[in-house]
């Protein structure tokens, strides 16, 4: 093997009037090709996909009708789903609702849960590029939106980029999603003091709490009824889960 013995060349200073661009390389994680059959990829928690004839699927159809009536006339409905505590079932509720709504109109699910993202896992999709890359301007929105394999259903996963997200481009991204989809369902996870929550809530058409039946008695519930509207959100109701 012949070795290159030439020493590395020093970086020369720019001549007068020259412009140097700082560059970096970003590989594309394309194509989005989920592995396995969709029946196996989609979590069994999505009863509206696996068992559309189930009684719980009928409850989601009623919920979809109620939301459609409540928000009648609003174009590009962006709904933020949050909870008082972790593990309230927010992602499960949102995804079951998304499948239900997708039977009638184009839907995109946005995973804005930056602490416990779960949407891509539940649907067996690639985690990136996603919302984090869009917000960091390392990938355009069109590259992040994936076809979930369910008719009319798309997903913007949370992404794989580390660090705290900066949401200054979120309103622009949301506007683009509104032009393409009738429903934008945003999973924000637990409501807390995270800095992104006020931005997400203020830009959503409506905000809904997902609560377990026992949570109606905890102090955090009453606190959220006051705090969420103070953050600029349009709090329009809550979804009560039970086992």
Rosetta blueprint (number, residue, H / E / L):
1 X L
2 X L
3 X L
4 X L
5 X L
6 X L
7 X L
8 X L
9 X L
10 X L
11 X L
12 X L
13 X L
14 X L
15 X L
16 X L
17 X L
18 X L
19 X L
20 X L
21 X L
22 X L
23 X L
24 X L
25 X L
26 X L
27 X L
28 X L
29 X L
30 X L
31 X L
32 X L
33 X L
34 X L
35 X L
36 X L
37 X L
38 X H
39 X H
40 X H
41 X H
42 X L
43 X L
44 X L
45 X L
46 X L
47 X H
48 X H
49 X H
50 X H
51 X L
52 X L
53 X L
54 X L
55 X H
56 X H
57 X H
58 X H
59 X H
60 X H
61 X H
62 X H
63 X H
64 X H
65 X H
66 X H
67 X H
68 X H
69 X H
70 X H
71 X L
72 X L
73 X L
74 X L
75 X L
76 X L
77 X E
78 X E
79 X E
80 X E
81 X E
82 X E
83 X E
84 X L
85 X L
86 X L
87 X L
88 X L
89 X L
90 X H
91 X H
92 X H
93 X H
94 X H
95 X H
96 X H
97 X H
98 X H
99 X H
100 X H
101 X H
102 X H
103 X L
104 X L
105 X L
106 X L
107 X E
108 X E
109 X E
110 X E
111 X E
112 X L
113 X L
114 X L
115 X L
116 X L
117 X L
118 X L
119 X H
120 X H
121 X H
122 X H
123 X H
124 X L
125 X L
126 X L
127 X L
128 X L
129 X L
130 X L
131 X H
132 X H
133 X H
134 X H
135 X H
136 X L
137 X L
138 X L
139 X L
140 X L
141 X H
142 X H
143 X H
144 X H
145 X E
146 X E
147 X E
148 X L
149 X L
150 X L
151 X L
152 X L
153 X E
154 X E
155 X E
156 X E
157 X L
158 X L
159 X L
160 X L
161 X L
162 X L
163 X L
164 X L
165 X L
166 X L
167 X L
168 X L
169 X L
170 X H
171 X H
172 X H
173 X H
174 X H
175 X H
176 X H
177 X H
178 X H
179 X H
180 X H
181 X L
182 X L
183 X E
184 X E
185 X E
186 X E
187 X E
188 X E
189 X E
190 X E
191 X L
192 X L
193 X L
194 X L
195 X L
196 X H
197 X H
198 X H
199 X H
200 X H
201 X H
202 X H
203 X H
204 X L
205 X L
206 X E
207 X E
208 X E
209 X E
210 X E
211 X E
212 X E
213 X H
214 X H
215 X H
216 X H
217 X H
218 X L
219 X H
220 X H
221 X H
222 X H
223 X H
224 X H
225 X H
226 X H
227 X H
228 X H
229 X H
230 X H
231 X L
232 X L
233 X L
234 X L
235 X E
236 X E
237 X E
238 X E
239 X E
240 X E
241 X E
242 X L
243 X L
